[in-house]
């Protein structure tokens, strides 16, 4: 059987292929239940290699250590099946990521899509890995290489535009990024990734009212049965916080962002929002306790340094000393490994995670030293510019709390020169070193 773009799908019949393509379409928009769809494809065609491949990618691209075992089983089963060259290239890339060789997996997928530029699964998996390793150029150029081979009539063309938009934004090409993102959403209003790419542009340009309007005007598109909606709600909350509307941001935490999800990427957003609120002087009450409970199963994972940073925020604010020690021990183990997470941890993760502990423990001077050492290379452990902004905000707050007022002022001036801040009261709150009662650890 061949898929819509003419690529051979080994071991598939018409019914199984339909389920596989349904799952891929759901994943492109982050809607419904693509895992269930691909599992139906596997049930219909147990020897369909690409069904096992897609199932594996779905469990690897959430950065949840507990899901890796599922992907490992998928990989082992698929290796025993007949496969063509393109499918074997997928399996090679998955095998590399199973070894925590993130950069090598990204390169393998790059080679795959140079040879087969219409492979939307490989393009999406590669784009996500580029994000996890902080490679803004490949976020853009991986997709730019493939786009000439696509046309608007092809299924999934909107997703190519949406991914390209995000890569352009992370590369600072805001006008083109916004145009690509808006066009993608016009073609497919449920494309949550394209929706979020335009939100990133608005955040980086300080266009917060426009950002809220952009998100609210198509709310039904990116909220309805969408498993990426927590992150998009996080963007809305950050817009409100930047407009000095902390009460609205806290309301969104309670109703949209911090509602109990145990998905790692959702918990990252919850930690990041509460931390920003507290840096701005907002008392968030006992909200950290429930979030810390959800992070506890991941404390000892040591799988991805970006996750460790956000888990530590919850643990220090909830006073979970046992969990704090688990994170620190896991990072020590990570540093001793021979894989990419050792690099993520060494270059950025260990210092930034310990800085969070230092500022919460009342050692802001130590936090300043730790963060100044890593802020200029923070992209090396992944995340977006908007997410990594938390490191700069924490540095400003730590400098002020340590009495380094000139440094805090210089950092604010640097920030204001780089990006407009029409509403600066929230930034002034951070720079003042004001500490809410519950932040005094």
Buried (B, 14 or more C-beta within 10 A) or exposed (E): BEBEBEBBBBBBEEEBBBBBBBBBBBBBBBBBEBBEBBBBBBEBBEBBBBBBBBBBBBBBBBBBBBBBEBBBBBBEBBBEBEBEEBBBBBBBBBBBBBEBBBBBBBBBBBBBBEEBBBBBBBBBBBBBBBBBBBBBEBBBBBBBBBBEEBEEEBBBBBBBBBBBBBBBBBBEBBEBBBBBBBBBBEBBBBBBBBBBBBBBBBBBBBBBEBBBEBBEEBBEBBBEEBBBBBBBBBBBBBBBBBBBBBEBBBEBBEEBBBEEBEEBBBBBBBBBBBBBBBBBBBEBEEBBEBBBBBBBEBBBBBBBBBBBBBBBBBBBBBEBEEBBEBBBEBBEEBBEEEBBBBBBBBBBBBBBBBBBBBBBEEBBBBBBBBBBEBBEEBBBBBBBBBBBBBBBBBBBBBBBBBEBEEBBBEBBEEBEEEEEBEBBEBBBBBBBBBBBEBBEB
